Amino acid sequence: MPFPDIDPVALQLGPLAIHWYGLAYVAGILLGWLYARRLTARPQLWRNDTPALTPAHLDDFLIWAAAGIVLGGRIGYILFYDLAAVAAEPIRAIQIWNGGMSFHGGLIGTILAMVIFSRRNGIAIWSMFDVIAAAAPIGIFFGRIANFINGELWGRLTDMPWAVVFPAGGPFARHPSQLYEAALEGIMLFLLLAALIYGAKALKRPGTISGWFIGFYAVARIFNEFFREPDAQIGYLAGNWLTMGMILSVPMLMLGIWAVLRARKT
């Protein structure tokens, strides 16, 4: 099927072009913030002996989260995927259209922001991790939809009936892997964490939601990498299957398992 005729520019205001990609980041952060505020406003979901994480804290953390996502995501992409090119042409570091952002880098940036913010405000770090993890799939979903609209990070060649011919991907039908990721890493992960929160009262065991988030995302990402075309400057790291995304997801899976097991002992 042909690629949908979607203009990457959502709104043009004179010389100012507002792209769907930027709107997706804004929507993901704001909707995630609203959902996180809803969770913190329900004390019955939380354990009584954890320092209170309030909606006001989340209001203050919003800027921290945005900085962690954007700076971590860009720096992570450079370090994991584009270091040689940036070393040869340093201006490329701020050209986000050359490669874009790394989820793993954005995750590290957000974790650092949470650690610093929690210590400054006397908040239990695992509770902070949990509430942000619960909301993160919302941002992931919008980010992957934006990748699809931009016609980037497309999938491998396929003859499936729902395959898409992306404008920049040559005259070949490819997996719409961005939509697979939006479904698994966004919708499915959000529903899983919500079921744990509201059904199993998992927020009463700090670290459980964080562990499930990291672990499930890692499994979903490894699965999706079998359908996603690897970055051209790196390609496959072994055979015709191993990618950088898979390698970066393995320690995430181990960390997620450890966090869940740790939470069961608390």
C-alpha positions in Angstrom: 0.0 0.0 0.0 1.3 3.5 -0.7 2.4 5.8 2.2 -0.4 8.0 3.4 -0.2 11.6 2.1 0.5 13.3 5.4 2.4 16.6 5.5 5.1 16.4 8.2 4.3 20.0 8.9 1.1 20.2 10.9 0.8 24.0 10.9 2.6 26.8 9.1 2.6 30.2 10.8 4.6 32.5 8.4 8.3 31.3 8.7 7.4 29.1 11.7 6.7 25.5 10.8 5.2 23.3 13.5 5.9 19.6 12.8 3.8 16.7 13.8 7.0 15.2 15.4 7.2 18.1 17.8 3.5 18.1 18.6 3.8 14.3 19.3 6.5 15.0 22.0 4.3 17.8 23.5 1.2 15.6 23.5 3.0 12.6 25.0 4.6 14.6 27.8 1.4 16.6 28.7 -0.9 13.6 28.6 1.6 11.5 30.6 1.8 14.3 33.1 -2.0 14.4 33.5 -2.2 10.7 34.0 0.7 10.7 36.5 -1.1 13.5 38.4 -4.2 11.3 38.6 -2.2 8.5 40.1 -0.6 10.7 42.7 -4.0 12.2 43.6 -5.2 8.7 44.7 -3.4 7.8 48.0 -5.3 4.5 48.3 -3.1 3.2 45.5 0.2 3.9 47.4 1.9 2.4 50.4 1.5 4.5 53.5 5.2 4.5 54.5 6.5 6.1 51.3 7.2 9.9 51.2 4.3 11.6 49.6 4.6 12.2 45.8 2.1 15.0 45.1 0.6 16.5 41.9 2.6 19.6 42.7 5.8 17.7 42.5 4.8 16.5 39.1 4.1 20.0 38.0 7.6 21.0 38.9 9.1 17.9 37.3 7.5 18.5 33.9 10.4 20.7 32.7 12.9 18.2 34.2 11.3 15.4 32.3 11.2 17.3 29.0 14.9 18.1 29.3 15.8 14.5 30.2 13.9 13.1 27.3 15.3 15.6 24.7 18.9 15.9 25.8 19.2 12.2 26.8 17.5 11.1 23.6 19.8 13.2 21.3 23.0 12.5 23.2 22.1 8.8 23.3 21.5 8.6 19.6 24.9 10.2 18.9 26.8 7.9 21.3 25.0 4.7 20.3 24.4 5.2 16.6 26.1 8.2 15.1 29.4 9.0 16.9 31.7 8.6 13.9 29.6 11.0 11.8 29.4 13.6 14.5 33.1 13.4 15.2 33.7 14.2 11.6 31.1 16.9 11.4 30.3 18.3 14.9 27.4 20.5 13.7 25.5 17.3 13.0 25.0 16.9 16.8 22.3 19.5 16.8 20.8 18.4 13.5 18.0 16.2 14.9 16.7 15.5 11.5 19.9 13.5 10.9 19.0 10.4 12.9 16.8 11.9 15.5 16.5 10.5 19.1 17.3 7.3 20.9 14.8 5.8 23.3 17.5 4.3 25.4 19.3 7.6 25.7 16.0 9.4 26.6 15.4 6.8 29.3 18.8 7.3 30.8 18.3 11.1 30.7 14.9 10.8 32.4 16.3 8.5 35.1 19.0 11.0 35.9 16.5 13.8 36.1 14.3 11.7 38.4 17.2 10.8 40.7 18.3 14.4 41.1 14.7 15.7 41.5 13.8 13.1 44.1 16.8 13.8 46.2 16.2 17.5 46.1 12.6 17.1 47.2 12.8 14.2 49.6 10.7 11.8 47.5 11.1 8.0 47.6 13.0 7.3 44.4 11.2 4.1 43.5 7.8 5.8 43.9 9.0 8.4 41.5 10.2 5.8 39.1 6.9 4.0 39.2 4.6 6.9 38.5 6.8 8.1 35.6 7.0 4.5 34.2 3.2 4.2 34.4 2.8 7.3 32.2 5.8 6.7 29.8 3.9 4.4 27.3 1.7 7.4 26.4 4.7 9.3 25.2 6.2 6.2 23.4 2.9 5.8 21.6 2.8 9.3 20.3 6.5 9.2 19.4 6.1 6.1 17.3 3.1 7.6 15.5 5.3 10.6 14.7 8.0 8.3 13.3 5.4 6.9 11.0 4.1 10.3 9.9 7.7 11.4 9.2 8.3 8.2 7.1 11.4 7.3 9.2 12.6 4.3 11.1 10.7 2.1 8.6 10.7 -1.7 8.7 12.3 -4.5 6.7 11.2 -5.6 3.2 8.0 -7.7 3.3 5.2 -8.9 1.0 2.5 -8.7 3.7 -0.7 -7.1 2.5 -0.4 -4.2 5.0 3.2 -3.4 3.9 3.9 0.3 3.1 6.1 1.9 0.5 7.8 4.7 2.4 8.9 7.8 0.3 12.5 7.7 1.5 12.7 3.9 1.7 12.9 3.2 -2.0 10.3 1.5 -4.2 10.0 -1.4 -1.8 7.1 -2.5 0.4 8.2 -2.6 4.1 6.8 -3.4 7.5 5.2 -0.4 9.1 7.3 -1.2 12.2 6.6 2.2 13.8 3.0 1.1 14.1 4.0 -2.3 15.6 6.1 -0.4 18.2 3.2 2.0 18.9 0.9 -0.9 19.6 3.3 -3.0 21.7 5.5 -0.4 23.5 2.7 2.1 23.7 -0.9 0.7 24.0 -0.1 -2.9 25.3 2.4 -1.7 27.8 0.1 1.0 29.1 -2.7 -1.4 29.5 -0.5 -3.9 31.3 0.8 -1.4 33.8 -2.7 0.0 34.4 -3.9 -3.5 35.2 -1.1 -4.0 37.6 -1.8 -0.6 39.3 -5.6 -0.8 39.6 -6.0 -4.6 39.7 -3.0 -5.8 41.6 -2.3 -2.6 43.6 1.3 -2.8 42.4 2.2 0.8 43.5 2.1 -0.6 47.0 5.3 -2.5 46.2 7.6 0.3 45.0 9.7 -0.8 42.0 7.2 -3.2 40.6 5.8 -0.9 37.9 9.3 0.3 37.0 10.5 -3.2 36.6 7.6 -4.3 34.5 7.9 -1.2 32.3 11.6 -1.7 31.6 11.3 -5.5 31.2 8.3 -5.5 28.9 9.6 -2.7 26.8 12.9 -4.6 26.4 11.1 -7.7 25.2 8.8 -5.7 22.9 11.7 -3.8 21.4 13.8 -7.0 20.8 10.7 -8.5 19.1 10.1 -5.4 17.0 13.7 -5.3 15.9 13.1 -8.4 13.8 10.8 -6.2 11.7 12.6 -2.9 11.8 15.3 -1.9 9.4 18.5 -1.2 11.3 20.2 2.2 11.1 22.0 2.4 7.8 25.3 3.6 9.3 25.5 0.6 11.6 23.5 -2.2 9.9 23.4 -5.7 11.4 26.0 -6.5 14.0 25.9 -10.2 13.4 24.3 -12.3 10.7 21.1 -10.8 9.3 19.3 -10.3 12.6 21.3 -8.8 15.5 20.9 -5.0 15.9 22.1 -2.3 18.3 18.5 -2.0 19.5 18.6 -5.6 20.7 21.9 -5.2 22.4 20.8 -2.1 24.3 17.6 -3.8 25.4 19.2 -6.9 27.0 20.5 -5.0 30.1 17.1 -3.3 30.3 15.5 -6.7 30.5 17.9 -7.8 33.3 17.3 -4.6 35.2 13.6 -5.0 34.9 13.7 -8.6 36.3 15.9 -7.4 39.2 13.6 -4.5 40.0 10.5 -6.8 40.1 12.2 -9.4 42.3 13.5 -6.7 44.6 10.0 -5.2 45.0 8.6 -8.5 46.0 10.9 -8.5 49.0 9.9 -5.1 50.3 
